[in-house]
Amino acid sequence: MDNSRGSLWKRIVNNQVSLLVAIFIVLLVVFQIWNRNFLSGSNIITMMNSAGLYGIIAVGMAILIISGQVDLSAGYVGCLAGVLVSMFMEWYKMPWPVALVLAIAVGALCGLASAALVIYLKFPNFIATLAVANVCNGLVYVITNAASVPISNKFFMKIGGSTLGPFSSVFIITVALFVIYGFMLKFTKFGRQIYMCGGNPSAARLAGINSVKITFFAFINCGALSALAGILLASRMGVGSPMSVVGADLTAITAVVLGGIAFTGGTGTMLGAFVGVCILTAFSNALIVIGLDADFQIMATGILLIIALIIDYYRSRGRERRMKKEAKEIALRKTINKEQK
Amino acid sequence: MEQYLEFQNIGKTFPGVQALKDVSFRMDGGKIVALMGENGAGKSTLLKILSGEINDYEGKVLINGVEHHFSTPKDAINASISVIYQERQLVSQMNVMENIFMEDLPGGKFGMVNMNQLKKRTQELIDLFGINIRPTDTVGTLSVAYQQMVEIMKSYRRDSHIIAFDEPTAPLTDTEIDILFRLIKQLRDEGKIVIYVSHRMNEIFRITDEVVIMKDGRFVDKVATAETTEAELIKKMVGRDIGDTYAGLKRNEHLGDVFLELKNVTTDYVSDISLTLRKGEVLGLAGLAGAGRTETARAIFGADPIISGKMIYNGQEFRPKSPKDAIDKGIALCPEDRKEQGLILNMSICKNVSAPVLNKVSTMGAFVSRKEESAVAEKAVETYAIKTPTIDKITKELSGGNQQKVILGRWMSDKVDTKLLILDEPTKGIDVGAKAEVYRMICEFARQGIGVILISSELTEVINLCDNIIVLHNGHITGELRREEATEENVLTLAMKD
C-alpha cells in the first residue's frame, strides 16, 4: 500500500478503516460525556443486538456489493424466514433444527431467484430484487394473515436471546460471520475472484473467471444470511413477526458503504464493513440516549452516509492530485534526460 | 452565393499522440468531397473539430472567409454545420417529426406543441426527399437506413450548409445506399458543401467529385476523383517512413507444425473464416476497423460462440465454450481495450498478473499464497521491464505501455502454459519506446515456439512482424498474404475490397 509513509495523522486519514475506527472512538467518547448511560451494560447489549441484526445482513450485502450487485429484498426475505421458522415449529410441529434449516433454505432460494433473473434474463439487479422483495412481503401476509406467530420452544428462543459474558449471542454470531467471510475474501482464491468480478466483469471473464458462479453464490449467500438474521430476531423476540426486519436491507447497505465498500463493486473490506455497522449503530442509538426522538435515527443514518461519502470524495480527489503530480514529475524527468543526451 | 470551407494549419495533440499536424485545405460548395486515410489518419479528429466536439486545437477554421471557433456542438449547429456519425444521434422512442424538429418544435397556444404544423412541415420534408415513411412513425421501428434519412432531414431542416457523413453506408444494403446517394446528390445540387468519409473505394468513385487524402494526421493531397485511380489513392494513403523500430528485430525463422486450424468458422459477427497457424508463427489479422478481426479472435478464445464450422487445435476438434475453456488449453488473449477488458484497474499489478493462475499459486486449491503469487508477479515485472516501485502498485496508476506489459506478463508467466497468444492492438496508445519493447517480445515469443495472432491497425506492424497476413473486410476473409508479398498497398487493397 502506498500509505506506508508519512505521519501518523496522514496514515490514519489515508487508510479508510483506521479513519473509521477513529471516528467510532470519537463518537463513543463524545456521547459518553454527553450522557453517562450511553455505555451502560444494558445499553451496550441493546446496541449489540441491533448491530447483530443488520450486521448479519451486512455480511451478505458486503459480499454482494463487492461482487458488483445489490439486493433490496434482504429485509423482506428476513421477515419471511422469521415467520416461516415460527410456523414450521408451532403449526407443523417440526423440531427446531429442521425448521431453521428449511427457513434458511427458503432465504437461499430467494437469492437464487434474484440471481437467475439478473444473470439469465438480464434484469437490472434493483428491479429483480425489488420484485423478489414484493413477492416475499406479500407471501408473509398471505400465510400469516398479517398476524405474528408466537414461539413456545424455550431452547430455540435461547439461540438469539442469551448472553455470554458481556456479549449477546446475536452479536457473537455476527462477529464470527464477519471473521469467517473476511478471511475468505482476503485470503482465498474465491474471495479474490469476487473482487475481480466486481472490479471489472468483462476483464474477469476474459481472464478465465466464472462470473456466473460467483454472482449466484453472492446472491444465494445474501439471501441465506438475511434469512438467518430474521430467524435470530424471531428467536430473540419469541415471535415471528411479519414486519420484523423491514428496512434492515437499506440500513445494511448504508453501513457497508459507510465502511468503505464502493457501490460500484470491486473494493472494500469486511473489517471496514464491520466498523461501518458499529458506527451506524452507535450513532443512531446515541441520538436516542441523549433524548432525541426515534425518528431522528433515520435522518441521522442519511446524514452520516452523506458525510462518509464526502470524506471519501475528498480522499480520492487527493489521491488523483498526487497521481497527476507524479505523472508530471515523470514527464519532466524524461525531458530533462532527453536534453542531457 | 458560392460557399466554401477552409482549414488553415489545423493541429491537435492528444496525450502522447499528434492527431493532426498542420492540416490546410479548402472545400467548395456544390461538390462532394471525400476524406480518405487509414485508421488513425486524423479524419475523425478533423470532423470533431468541425462539429465543435473538440475545441482546443491550433489553426483556423474559416467558412466563406470568416473565422469560426466552435466551443460546443451547439455553436457548430448554429453556424449551419451538421456531422452525421455512424452512431445516430436520434431518440429512438420518439417519432420522426419530433426527432427532426427536436430543438425547434413549432409552438402553439399555451406553450404546447403545434402538432398539426409539426406534421405538415415534416411531411413537406419527406415529400421533398421522396422517402416512404410517415411523420408519426417511431424512429426505433425504422430500418437503419431510414433512421439515417431522418438524420439527414434533421440537418436539412436546420438549413445546414456544411454536411459531413462519417462512413454512412456501413450498415446499409445496396438499395438503401442508392436512396442515400440520391439524397446526397440532391444536397450537392443545392450548392451545399458535402464531406464524405468512407473506406469504400467504389463509393468514392461513384459519388464524390474530389478526394482529400490524409496520412498520420497530415494533409497529403487533394485530387479530382475523375482524374485519379484506385491504385493512386492507395499509394498516397500509405508509404510513410517506417523508421528503424523494426530494424534490429530477431524474427523467428523456423516455423513448426500447424497446431491451430479454423475451417469455415462462423459466429454472430464473422462468417466463413478459415485459417491455419503454425508453432512459432506470427499471423497477422489486418483490415479496417470493424472488419471482424477482434471478432475472429474472440471466437478462437471462446468469448463469442462458434455457430458453425470447425476449430482444430493440437490435432483435435475443440470448440471453447467460454474463455476459461480456452485458457485451460493454453490460449491467451490480450484484448484491445486494456482498461475495459484487460485489467482490473483498482487491483495491484500482482493481483492482475496472478488472475488466471490463482489455482497454481494457492495452497490446497483455495488459499492464495502471497509468497508464490509475488514470485510470479516479481518475475513478470523483471522479465517485461514493467516500470514500477512495487508489485503492489494499483494498475490504474501505470502508463499505457506498462499496463500492456502487465497483461503480457499475466499470460506469459511460467505458471501459464500459453501455446497460442492473441494480441489485439497491443501497441495502441503507447509510446514509441514501449512499442519497440512489445515488438521485441512478440519475436521472442515466436522463437519460443508460441503461435501468435497479431491484430493491428498499424500496417507497418503487421508487415514487419508477421509471417502471414490474413485480411478481413465486413466479417469475411478477402485475402491472405505471405511475408514476402506483404506491402501496405497489397494489404490496403484487400482491406477495401468488397
HADDOCK unambig.tbl for C-alpha pairs under 7 A between the chains (distance, minus, plus):
assign (segid A and resid 1 and name CA) (segid B and resid 392 and name CA) 6.57 0.50 0.50
assign (segid A and resid 187 and name CA) (segid B and resid 367 and name CA) 5.64 0.50 0.50
assign (segid A and resid 187 and name CA) (segid B and resid 368 and name CA) 5.70 0.50 0.50
assign (segid A and resid 188 and name CA) (segid B and resid 366 and name CA) 5.29 0.50 0.50
assign (segid A and resid 188 and name CA) (segid B and resid 367 and name CA) 4.14 0.50 0.50
assign (segid A and resid 188 and name CA) (segid B and resid 368 and name CA) 5.25 0.50 0.50
assign (segid A and resid 189 and name CA) (segid B and resid 358 and name CA) 6.12 0.50 0.50
assign (segid A and resid 189 and name CA) (segid B and resid 362 and name CA) 6.95 0.50 0.50
assign (segid A and resid 189 and name CA) (segid B and resid 366 and name CA) 5.28 0.50 0.50
assign (segid A and resid 189 and name CA) (segid B and resid 367 and name CA) 5.78 0.50 0.50
assign (segid A and resid 189 and name CA) (segid B and resid 368 and name CA) 5.50 0.50 0.50
assign (segid A and resid 196 and name CA) (segid B and resid 344 and name CA) 6.50 0.50 0.50
assign (segid A and resid 199 and name CA) (segid B and resid 344 and name CA) 5.81 0.50 0.50
assign (segid A and resid 199 and name CA) (segid B and resid 346 and name CA) 6.88 0.50 0.50
assign (segid A and resid 200 and name CA) (segid B and resid 344 and name CA) 5.37 0.50 0.50
assign (segid A and resid 202 and name CA) (segid B and resid 341 and name CA) 5.34 0.50 0.50
assign (segid A and resid 203 and name CA) (segid B and resid 340 and name CA) 6.74 0.50 0.50
assign (segid A and resid 203 and name CA) (segid B and resid 341 and name CA) 4.09 0.50 0.50
assign (segid A and resid 203 and name CA) (segid B and resid 342 and name CA) 4.89 0.50 0.50
assign (segid A and resid 203 and name CA) (segid B and resid 343 and name CA) 5.96 0.50 0.50
assign (segid A and resid 203 and name CA) (segid B and resid 344 and name CA) 6.47 0.50 0.50
assign (segid A and resid 205 and name CA) (segid B and resid 323 and name CA) 6.76 0.50 0.50
assign (segid A and resid 206 and name CA) (segid B and resid 323 and name CA) 5.69 0.50 0.50
assign (segid A and resid 207 and name CA) (segid B and resid 355 and name CA) 6.51 0.50 0.50
assign (segid A and resid 207 and name CA) (segid B and resid 356 and name CA) 5.51 0.50 0.50
assign (segid A and resid 208 and name CA) (segid B and resid 323 and name CA) 5.35 0.50 0.50
assign (segid A and resid 208 and name CA) (segid B and resid 324 and name CA) 3.95 0.50 0.50
assign (segid A and resid 208 and name CA) (segid B and resid 327 and name CA) 6.42 0.50 0.50
assign (segid A and resid 208 and name CA) (segid B and resid 356 and name CA) 6.08 0.50 0.50
assign (segid A and resid 209 and name CA) (segid B and resid 324 and name CA) 6.55 0.50 0.50
